[in-house]
Amino acid sequence: MTLDGWIKLYEKKTKSTFKPHPNFKLLFFPERGFCEVAFEPKVQMVMAYQLCGDGKFWKRVLDALAMAAGYEHCGAICIRHIKPYIRFFGFHIVRTEPLPDGTCIYYCKDGDGATARCAPAWKEQDGYAYYVTWEAKNG
């Protein structure tokens, strides 16, 4: 698919207009989609912004970029229901931290013991967006 095709799909799924972020680099593979990426030296993390396509592929890309930069963590914003995404990426919830507003932070691990943290970011029409951070790993 072309970049324009992926952007149209992104806009359809998110119900918002794609606007490239000036502080992120757009990466694109016709068969995998696109992802905006930034290196954040203050927090030693590779961040994903807008993404559409093969999520597992892009997670591996982010992990590889983090390791190449000497960073141990990656981060993204999940604007969809968080629990299916936790499972999709091979994690399971090991602890929840209830918050005063009725939401909670999810602490997760995958089969290799790598950790992830999913914290509510803002209210969406059908739930919450989450800030997601995870340990970068090889493989």
N, C-alpha and C positions, 0 to 999 in steps of 0.2 A: 504494500500500500504506500502511497505517496505521503509526504509530510502533511500536505493539505488534507488528505483523507484521514489521517490520524487525528489532526486537529479538529476536524468536523465530528469525529467520533467522540473525542474528549468533550467538546461543547455539548453534544447531545446527552452524554452521560452525566455531566456536571451541571447542566443547565446554566452555564456561564460562558462568557466570551474568553477565549484564550488570549492573554496578553503576555508576551515574553517578559520575564523579570530581568531588569538591567544588571543585577548582580549575580546572575546564574548563567551558566553555559548550557546551551541546548545541544543535547546528544540525540542522534537519530539513526535508527536502522530500519529500513523499509519493512523487514519481516518481523521486527520486535517492537516498534513504536518509538516513542520519544520520552526523554526525561531531562528536566532542567537540574543541573548539578552545581554545587558551590563547595569550595573548601573553606572551612571555618577554623583558622589557626588558633583563635582564642580559646575555643572549646575542644580543639583537636578532633574535629568531626567532619565527615563529608555529609552534606545535606542534599536531599532531593526536594524539589518544589513541585512543579506540575509534571505529571507523569501519565502516560496512556500507553497501554500495550501489555507486554509480557512482564508482569510484576516480579516473578521469580528470576527472570533474566536480569532485570534492572537491579534487584537486590544483590545479585552476584557482581554486577558491574560496580555498584557502590562499595561493596565489601573490598573488591580488588583495588579500587581507587584509594580507599582508606588505608589499606595495607601498604600500597606504594608510597603514600604520603607519610607513613609512620604513625597514622592515627589508629586508635582502637575502637572507635565508635562511628556509627552512621545515624542519620535521622531523617524523618519524613513526616508529613502530615497525612493522616488518613481521613478522608471526608466521607467514607462509607461506614456501614456498621462494623464495629471493631472486632467483635468476637469471631466472625467468619474469617477475617483477615489474619487474626492470630493463628487460627488453625491452618489456613492456607499456606502460611510461611513456616509451618512445622513446629510452632510453639504451643505450649499449654500454659494455662494460668496456674501459678503456684501460690499467689497471694493477692488479695484485693485490699486496698486501703480506702475505706469509705470517706467521702468528703462531705462537708456541711450542706452542699446543695443537692445531695442525693446521688451524685455521680460517684465514680471511684477510679482510682488508679489501679491498673492491672500490671503485676509483675509476672514475667513469663520466663520460661526456659524451653530450649529445644532438646532434641535427643542427644546432642553432643554436650549439653550443659551451658551453651551460650545463653546469655540473658537478654531480655528486652523489657522496656518499660513503656506503657501506654497511658498517657495522662490526658484528661479532657482539655480541649483547647477552646472551643466555642460551640454554641448551640446551632444546629442545622434544623431544617424543617422536619426531618424525620429522625432526629437523634442528635448525636454530638460528633464533631470532628475531634480527632485525637492527635496529640504530638506523640510520635513513636521514636524511641531511640533503641538501638541494639548494638551488641558487640559485633564488630566486623570479624569475619572468619574466612578461612580458605576452604573453598568447596561448597 
